[in-house]
Amino acid sequence: MLNYLKNIPENKLIKQFKYACVAEGITCILLYLIAMPIKYQWGIWWQMIPIGTLHGAMFTWYLALLYFVKKPLNWDDEDLVFAALAAFFPFATFWVEKDLVEKKMNNK
């Protein structure tokens, strides 16, 4: 997979990263605001499996793309660390997409 990411044109890589930011945030909403309350309120646990798996895949996709978008977006190490830490805070990837990606793309 890493060789695949190395060969993607920069504009497509940034576009995939923007999608990953939004997808990770949406699956986080599904997990925290829908699946977990259903599980703990009504004891319906089985719906956690597909939503949790999907969120894990989006989380991994986001983290895998981080390293490869650093150069095209002209991120310094501080931006990379903030973007990586954002993956561990609910809904922070929306901020990464709007603040770090959009501002850097407009400054090019």
C-alpha positions in Angstrom: 0.0 0.0 0.0 2.8 2.4 0.8 4.2 2.1 -2.7 0.8 2.8 -4.1 0.6 6.1 -2.0 4.1 7.1 -3.2 2.9 7.0 -6.9 -0.3 9.0 -6.5 -0.1 12.6 -8.0 0.0 15.2 -5.3 -3.4 16.8 -6.1 -5.1 13.3 -5.9 -3.3 12.6 -2.7 -4.5 15.8 -1.1 -8.0 15.1 -2.3 -7.9 11.6 -0.8 -6.6 13.1 2.5 -9.5 15.6 2.5 -12.0 12.7 2.0 -10.2 10.7 4.8 -10.6 13.7 7.2 -14.3 13.9 6.5 -14.9 10.2 6.5 -13.1 9.7 9.8 -15.2 12.5 11.4 -18.4 11.1 10.1 -17.7 7.6 11.3 -16.7 9.1 14.6 -20.2 10.8 14.8 -21.9 7.5 13.9 -19.9 5.6 16.5 -20.2 8.1 19.4 -23.6 9.6 18.8 -25.5 6.6 17.4 -23.9 3.2 17.9 -22.6 3.7 21.5 -25.9 5.2 22.9 -27.9 2.3 21.3 -25.5 -0.2 22.8 -25.6 1.2 26.3 -29.2 2.3 26.3 -30.9 -0.7 24.8 -28.2 -3.3 24.9 -28.0 -3.8 21.2 -24.4 -4.5 20.8 -24.2 -6.1 17.3 -24.4 -2.8 15.4 -21.1 -1.7 17.0 -19.2 -4.3 14.9 -19.7 -2.8 11.4 -19.6 0.8 12.6 -16.5 0.3 14.8 -14.8 -1.6 11.9 -15.6 1.2 9.5 -14.4 3.8 11.9 -11.2 1.9 12.4 -10.6 1.6 8.7 -11.1 5.4 8.2 -8.9 6.1 11.2 -6.1 4.0 9.7 -6.6 5.5 6.2 -6.3 9.0 7.8 -3.1 8.1 9.6 -1.6 6.4 6.6 -2.1 9.4 4.4 -0.7 11.9 6.9 3.0 11.2 6.1 2.4 11.4 2.4 0.6 14.8 2.4 3.2 16.5 4.5 5.4 17.5 1.5 2.6 18.5 -0.9 1.0 20.7 1.7 4.3 22.2 2.9 3.6 21.2 6.5 6.2 21.7 9.1 6.7 19.2 11.9 4.3 21.1 14.1 1.4 20.8 11.6 2.1 17.1 11.2 2.0 16.5 15.0 -1.3 18.5 15.3 -2.8 16.5 12.4 -1.7 13.2 14.0 -3.0 14.2 17.4 -6.3 15.3 15.9 -7.0 11.7 14.9 -7.3 10.8 18.6 -9.8 13.6 19.5 -13.4 13.3 18.4 -14.4 15.4 15.4 -10.9 17.1 15.2 -10.3 15.8 11.7 -12.9 18.2 10.5 -10.7 21.0 11.8 -7.6 19.5 10.1 -9.5 19.5 6.8 -10.7 23.1 7.1 -7.7 24.7 8.9 -4.6 22.9 7.9 -5.4 21.6 4.5 -7.5 24.4 3.1 -5.3 27.2 4.4 -2.1 25.5 3.1 -3.7 24.9 -0.3 -4.7 28.6 -0.5 -1.2 29.8 0.4 0.4 27.8 -2.4 
